[in-house]
Each structure stands twice: as C-alpha cells, then as structure tokens.
Amino acid sequence: MNKDLILKITFGISLFCGLIGLYLKMMHISFPLPFIGVSVVASIIYSVLALTEIFTAKRIKQPEQVMWVLGFLFFNPITGFIYFVLRRKYIIRTPKLLSYQPAHENFS
C-alpha cells in the first residue's frame, strides 16, 4: 500500500468512527468505546503520516511546520480536516525552480 492511500483510509476511518461514537454517546444507545478507540488509533496514525509529509516538504518553512504540529496536537479533528481537504496538495507538491540558461554570446 502506498502512503497516500493509507492516509486517506485512516482519515476516513477516524472521521467515520468518531462520528458514530459521538452519536452513540449522545443517544445513550450503546457502549461507544470501541468506535472511539478505533477513531483515536486511526487519528494517531493519520497524524503521524501527515506530520511526516509536512516535515519532509520543501514548500513550507519551519514556522508553518510548527503551526501544523501544534494544530495536530491540540485541534486534531479540525486540523486533520483542513490539512486533508485544503492544504495537502500544496504541501506535498515539489516546487518547480526556474532554470536559468544564459544566452549564447558570440564575441567575434
């Protein structure tokens, strides 16, 4: 499995199980601990994979990397959603450098 697919699957599992666990807890229907536990484990895996992408990215500087770490630590669901939906394509894309090719000069 490639990293991109694992990241998408763990994000989906975390979101789905978290919402199901939250619903079950609010309605007092069933014991929601298995759903919440799966959500926490998937969220940890997702956070680790996302942070490795962030720290290996060449497009963003250290202050933004620190911002992402703090976001994943304190606001994990919101930061995970923002990273996955809005910023991931920008962060993992490698910057294209303009290549400088000097013009050939004839000194005759």
Backbone as ProteinMPNN parsed JSONL, in Angstrom:
{"seq_chain_A": "MNKDLILKITFGISLFCGLIGLYLKMMHISFPLPFIGVSVVASIIYSVLALTEIFTAKRIKQPEQVMWVLGFLFFNPITGFIYFVLRRKYIIRTPKLLSYQPAHENFS", "coords_chain_A": {"N_chain_A": [[0.828, -1.189, 0.0], [0.459, 2.221, -0.729], [1.586, 5.337, 0.692], [-0.163, 7.49, 0.395], [-2.702, 6.319, 0.013], [-3.011, 4.975, 2.459], [-3.087, 7.177, 4.156], [-5.485, 8.432, 3.331], [-7.348, 6.386, 3.937], [-7.047, 6.056, 6.744], [-7.801, 8.607, 7.606], [-10.485, 8.646, 6.792], [-11.536, 6.467, 8.301], [-11.06, 7.393, 10.901], [-12.669, 9.716, 10.967], [-15.249, 8.629, 10.394], [-15.651, 6.623, 12.437], [-15.361, 8.245, 14.691], [-17.556, 9.997, 14.442], [-19.692, 8.144, 14.566], [-19.251, 7.057, 17.143], [-19.603, 9.39, 18.659], [-22.306, 9.945, 18.118], [-23.539, 7.625, 19.212], [-22.839, 7.947, 21.892], [-24.156, 10.333, 22.541], [-26.845, 9.601, 22.209], [-27.154, 7.605, 24.047], [-27.322, 4.94, 23.314], [-25.678, 2.674, 22.92], [-22.64, 1.154, 24.04], [-20.083, 3.247, 23.364], [-17.33, 2.996, 23.311], [-15.647, 1.159, 21.722], [-15.842, 2.295, 19.095], [-14.879, 4.884, 19.515], [-12.305, 4.276, 20.409], [-11.172, 3.051, 18.104], [-11.306, 5.246, 16.444], [-9.501, 7.0, 17.723], [-7.05, 5.59, 17.477], [-6.821, 5.443, 14.655], [-6.709, 8.17, 14.155], [-4.286, 8.88, 15.365], [-2.473, 7.447, 13.759], [-3.005, 8.709, 11.301], [-2.235, 11.343, 11.944], [0.521, 11.052, 12.441], [1.446, 10.208, 9.916], [0.69, 12.434, 8.349], [2.204, 14.455, 9.565], [4.795, 13.555, 8.989], [4.784, 13.947, 6.243], [4.588, 16.718, 6.229], [6.978, 17.53, 7.485], [8.868, 16.624, 5.677], [8.378, 18.101, 3.469], [9.275, 20.5, 1.002], [8.225, 22.902, 0.386], [7.234, 24.407, 2.493], [8.136, 26.363, 5.336], [9.932, 26.313, 8.511], [8.435, 27.731, 10.625], [5.738, 27.38, 9.767], [5.62, 24.619, 9.801], [5.814, 24.138, 12.552], [3.423, 25.29, 13.324], [1.593, 23.478, 12.177], [2.201, 21.167, 13.678], [1.419, 21.975, 16.283], [-1.277, 22.388, 15.769], [-2.135, 19.768, 15.098], [-1.671, 18.548, 17.548], [-3.357, 19.884, 19.437], [-5.818, 20.51, 18.227], [-6.869, 18.276, 16.765], [-9.012, 16.927, 15.089], [-10.062, 19.112, 13.586], [-7.765, 20.289, 12.451], [-6.785, 18.082, 11.035], [-8.808, 17.763, 9.117], [-8.643, 20.231, 7.744], [-6.027, 20.039, 6.751], [-6.229, 17.759, 5.111], [-8.27, 18.386, 3.244], [-7.791, 21.031, 2.281], [-4.979, 21.866, 2.218], [-3.137, 19.809, 1.636], [-2.44, 19.056, -1.04], [-0.984, 21.257, -1.893], [1.177, 21.232, -0.092], [2.533, 18.745, -0.466], [3.348, 18.876, -3.065], [6.142, 19.302, -5.119], [8.3, 22.087, -5.326], [8.744, 23.96, -8.309], [11.615, 24.925, -9.753], [12.886, 27.708, -11.446], [14.802, 27.327, -14.242], [17.871, 28.653, -15.125], [19.16, 29.603, -18.087], [21.789, 30.793, -19.685], [22.011, 33.114, -22.361], [23.569, 32.402, -25.448], [26.478, 33.961, -26.204], [28.139, 35.621, -28.761], [31.356, 36.471, -29.23], [32.856, 37.952, -31.437]], "CA_chain_A": [[0.0, 0.0, 0.0], [1.241, 3.445, -0.725], [1.339, 6.245, 1.819], [-1.324, 8.32, 0.096], [-3.894, 5.522, 0.255], [-3.103, 4.762, 3.906], [-3.501, 8.454, 4.738], [-6.908, 8.615, 3.045], [-8.125, 5.39, 4.664], [-7.037, 6.349, 8.173], [-8.615, 9.809, 7.805], [-11.885, 8.238, 6.682], [-11.893, 5.64, 9.455], [-11.084, 8.267, 12.074], [-13.852, 10.573, 10.874], [-16.459, 7.808, 10.462], [-15.8, 6.033, 13.773], [-15.56, 9.327, 15.643], [-18.942, 10.463, 14.346], [-20.568, 7.08, 15.076], [-19.072, 7.029, 18.591], [-20.237, 10.588, 19.203], [-23.754, 9.752, 18.031], [-23.939, 6.621, 20.198], [-22.681, 8.535, 23.222], [-25.206, 11.33, 22.744], [-28.149, 8.954, 22.27], [-27.109, 6.582, 25.096], [-27.812, 3.71, 22.699], [-24.764, 1.559, 23.081], [-21.339, 1.497, 24.595], [-19.376, 3.772, 22.193], [-15.881, 2.938, 23.469], [-14.911, 0.587, 20.574], [-15.782, 3.249, 17.989], [-13.991, 5.977, 19.903], [-10.945, 3.721, 20.423], [-10.722, 2.914, 16.715], [-11.123, 6.606, 15.945], [-8.267, 7.549, 18.294], [-5.904, 4.913, 16.855], [-6.734, 5.909, 13.265], [-6.3, 9.569, 14.188], [-2.847, 8.91, 15.662], [-1.77, 7.014, 12.532], [-3.164, 9.782, 10.327], [-1.431, 12.497, 12.366], [1.941, 10.739, 12.237], [1.712, 10.227, 8.473], [0.582, 13.817, 7.867], [3.35, 15.231, 10.059], [5.987, 13.176, 8.223], [4.689, 14.667, 4.965], [4.839, 18.135, 6.478], [8.389, 17.761, 7.79], [9.696, 16.332, 4.508], [8.001, 19.01, 2.383], [10.234, 21.562, 0.715], [7.474, 24.127, 0.093], [6.889, 25.18, 3.685], [9.264, 26.66, 6.232], [9.834, 25.799, 9.877], [7.306, 28.261, 11.417], [4.486, 26.74, 9.364], [5.678, 23.244, 10.29], [5.482, 24.196, 13.978], [1.988, 25.553, 13.389], [0.9, 22.222, 11.906], [2.384, 20.273, 14.833], [0.548, 22.453, 17.349], [-2.65, 22.129, 15.355], [-2.43, 18.338, 15.24], [-1.667, 18.18, 18.969], [-4.425, 20.466, 20.225], [-7.085, 20.573, 17.487], [-6.636, 17.215, 15.799], [-10.016, 16.725, 14.032], [-10.174, 20.292, 12.728], [-6.521, 20.41, 11.695], [-6.749, 16.973, 10.081], [-9.726, 18.068, 8.023], [-8.074, 21.338, 6.965], [-4.862, 19.528, 6.025], [-6.629, 16.805, 4.08], [-9.123, 18.974, 2.214], [-7.342, 22.296, 1.707], [-3.561, 22.181, 2.08], [-2.253, 18.68, 1.356], [-1.935, 19.099, -2.416], [0.038, 22.304, -1.957], [2.349, 20.886, 0.716], [3.307, 17.62, -0.983], [3.844, 19.181, -4.409], [7.508, 19.815, -5.083], [8.383, 23.379, -6.015], [9.457, 23.968, -9.584], [12.588, 26.007, -9.819], [13.146, 28.202, -12.788], [16.181, 27.052, -14.64], [18.484, 29.771, -15.807], [20.029, 29.216, -19.188], [22.285, 32.034, -20.278], [22.006, 33.194, -23.813], [24.896, 32.231, -26.014], [27.005, 35.225, -26.719], [29.22, 35.5, -29.736], [32.343, 37.556, -29.148], [33.715, 37.864, -32.619]], "C_chain_A": [[0.871, 1.25, 0.0], [0.764, 4.376, 0.387], [0.088, 7.088, 1.61], [-2.623, 7.576, 0.403], [-4.09, 5.268, 1.746], [-3.587, 6.031, 4.594], [-4.998, 8.691, 4.524], [-7.773, 7.647, 3.842], [-8.178, 5.712, 6.151], [-7.839, 7.623, 8.484], [-10.1, 9.451, 7.757], [-12.355, 7.41, 7.868], [-12.007, 6.499, 10.703], [-12.344, 9.123, 12.087], [-15.13, 9.771, 11.075], [-16.674, 7.251, 11.874], [-15.992, 7.098, 14.845], [-16.993, 9.838, 15.63], [-19.927, 9.419, 14.869], [-20.468, 6.998, 16.594], [-19.723, 8.222, 19.267], [-21.76, 10.455, 19.202], [-24.236, 8.758, 19.083], [-23.846, 7.157, 21.622], [-23.803, 9.531, 23.511], [-26.575, 10.687, 22.917], [-28.237, 7.886, 23.36], [-27.628, 5.24, 24.579], [-26.929, 2.52, 23.062], [-23.477, 2.07, 23.703], [-20.424, 1.95, 23.453], [-17.854, 3.61, 22.238], [-15.15, 2.265, 22.304], [-14.78, 1.556, 19.401], [-14.823, 4.389, 18.299], [-12.543, 5.508, 19.937], [-10.364, 3.569, 19.027], [-10.459, 4.292, 16.121], [-9.817, 7.217, 16.455], [-7.042, 6.913, 17.654], [-5.727, 5.373, 15.409], [-6.274, 7.358, 13.203], [-4.807, 9.71, 14.49], [-2.041, 8.51, 14.43], [-1.827, 8.112, 11.484], [-2.27, 10.971, 10.665], [0.052, 12.255, 12.128], [2.292, 10.788, 10.749], [1.661, 11.65, 7.911], [1.781, 14.648, 8.328], [4.647, 14.82, 9.371], [5.97, 13.832, 6.848], [5.046, 16.141, 5.146], [6.328, 18.388, 6.709], [9.317, 17.425, 6.626], [9.392, 17.253, 3.329], [9.039, 20.117, 2.235], [9.538, 22.907, 0.476], [7.233, 24.993, 1.314], [8.094, 25.283, 4.608], [8.947, 26.18, 7.646], [8.694, 26.427, 10.694], [5.959, 27.632, 11.044], [4.454, 25.281, 9.807], [5.325, 23.184, 11.771], [3.988, 24.439, 14.161], [1.182, 24.274, 13.154], [1.024, 21.25, 13.073], [1.462, 20.69, 15.971], [-0.922, 22.214, 17.018], [-3.022, 20.673, 15.513], [-2.45, 17.909, 16.701], [-2.923, 18.662, 19.695], [-5.79, 20.486, 19.535], [-7.09, 19.512, 16.391], [-7.735, 17.065, 14.755], [-10.106, 17.897, 13.06], [-8.935, 20.436, 11.849], [-6.398, 19.301, 10.661], [-7.63, 17.218, 8.883], [-9.17, 19.17, 7.129], [-6.886, 20.854, 6.139], [-5.306, 18.665, 4.855], [-7.365, 17.478, 2.932], [-8.463, 20.171, 1.514], [-5.851, 22.38, 1.375], [-2.664, 21.041, 1.615], [-1.653, 18.733, -0.047], [-0.829, 20.142, -2.567], [1.32, 21.872, -1.245], [3.168, 19.775, 0.08], [3.846, 17.854, -2.392], [5.241, 19.766, -4.305], [7.576, 21.123, -5.864], [9.176, 23.251, -7.313], [10.367, 25.184, -9.611], [12.768, 26.436, -11.262], [14.599, 27.942, -13.127], [16.704, 28.221, -15.475], [19.418, 29.239, -16.876], [20.515, 30.493, -19.851], [22.243, 31.971, -21.799], [23.426, 33.046, -24.329], [25.348, 33.545, -26.65], [28.153, 34.933, -27.685], [30.114, 36.721, -29.607], [33.275, 37.447, -30.336], [34.305, 39.194, -32.927]], "O_chain_A": [[1.903, 1.301, 0.669], [-0.323, 4.208, 0.94], [-0.64, 7.364, 2.564], [-3.542, 8.148, 0.99], [-5.214, 5.337, 2.243], [-4.405, 5.969, 5.512], [-5.697, 9.108, 5.447], [-8.817, 8.037, 4.367], [-9.247, 5.646, 6.758], [-8.488, 7.698, 9.527], [-10.879, 9.909, 8.593], [-13.452, 7.628, 8.384], [-12.951, 6.348, 11.479], [-13.01, 9.234, 13.117], [-16.003, 10.18, 11.84], [-17.758, 7.393, 12.439], [-16.716, 6.869, 15.814], [-17.577, 10.085, 16.684], [-20.895, 9.769, 15.544], [-21.489, 6.881, 17.271], [-20.329, 8.082, 20.329], [-22.42, 10.814, 20.177], [-25.226, 9.011, 19.77], [-24.692, 6.846, 22.46], [-24.337, 9.558, 24.619], [-27.389, 11.181, 23.697], [-29.309, 7.319, 23.57], [-28.286, 4.497, 25.306], [-27.431, 1.472, 23.469], [-23.274, 3.274, 23.863], [-20.02, 1.118, 22.641], [-17.16, 4.035, 21.314], [-14.094, 2.763, 21.913], [-13.721, 1.632, 18.778], [-14.046, 4.807, 17.44], [-11.643, 6.249, 19.541], [-9.207, 3.914, 18.787], [-9.495, 4.478, 15.379], [-9.106, 7.879, 15.699], [-6.089, 7.616, 17.319], [-4.608, 5.662, 14.983], [-5.53, 7.735, 12.297], [-4.141, 10.576, 13.923], [-1.047, 9.154, 14.096], [-0.819, 8.418, 10.848], [-1.624, 11.54, 9.784], [0.762, 13.148, 11.666], [3.321, 11.348, 10.37], [2.498, 12.024, 7.089], [2.311, 15.453, 7.562], [5.526, 15.662, 9.185], [7.017, 14.23, 6.337], [5.727, 16.731, 4.307], [6.879, 19.357, 6.186], [10.452, 17.902, 6.597], [10.072, 17.193, 2.305], [9.602, 20.6, 3.217], [10.204, 23.937, 0.375], [7.045, 26.202, 1.181], [8.952, 24.401, 4.646], [7.847, 25.709, 7.932], [8.022, 25.69, 11.416], [5.131, 27.38, 11.92], [3.394, 24.759, 10.151], [4.612, 22.278, 12.201], [3.364, 23.859, 15.049], [0.201, 24.018, 13.853], [0.053, 20.578, 13.421], [0.791, 19.844, 16.563], [-1.715, 21.875, 17.897], [-4.105, 20.362, 16.008], [-3.184, 16.986, 17.056], [-3.496, 17.915, 20.489], [-6.817, 20.479, 20.212], [-7.295, 19.828, 15.219], [-7.401, 17.075, 13.57], [-10.214, 17.698, 11.85], [-9.043, 20.677, 10.646], [-5.958, 19.544, 9.538], [-7.247, 16.915, 7.753], [-9.216, 19.064, 5.903], [-6.751, 21.211, 4.969], [-4.815, 18.823, 3.738], [-7.109, 17.17, 1.767], [-8.563, 20.308, 0.295], [-5.497, 22.924, 0.329], [-1.521, 21.291, 1.232], [-0.461, 18.476, -0.213], [0.145, 19.924, -3.288], [2.42, 22.119, -1.739], [4.397, 19.853, 0.083], [4.708, 17.109, -2.859], [5.486, 20.642, -3.476], [6.98, 21.248, -6.934], [10.16, 22.514, -7.384], [9.915, 26.324, -9.503], [12.796, 25.611, -12.175], [15.505, 28.302, -12.375], [16.047, 28.696, -16.401], [20.361, 28.504, -16.58], [19.741, 31.194, -20.504], [22.417, 30.919, -22.415], [24.374, 33.519, -23.702], [24.678, 34.127, -27.503], [29.015, 34.094, -27.423], [29.689, 37.852, -29.843], [34.371, 36.899, -30.224], [35.06, 39.326, -33.89]]}, "name": "protein", "num_of_chains": 1, "seq": "MNKDLILKITFGISLFCGLIGLYLKMMHISFPLPFIGVSVVASIIYSVLALTEIFTAKRIKQPEQVMWVLGFLFFNPITGFIYFVLRRKYIIRTPKLLSYQPAHENFS"}
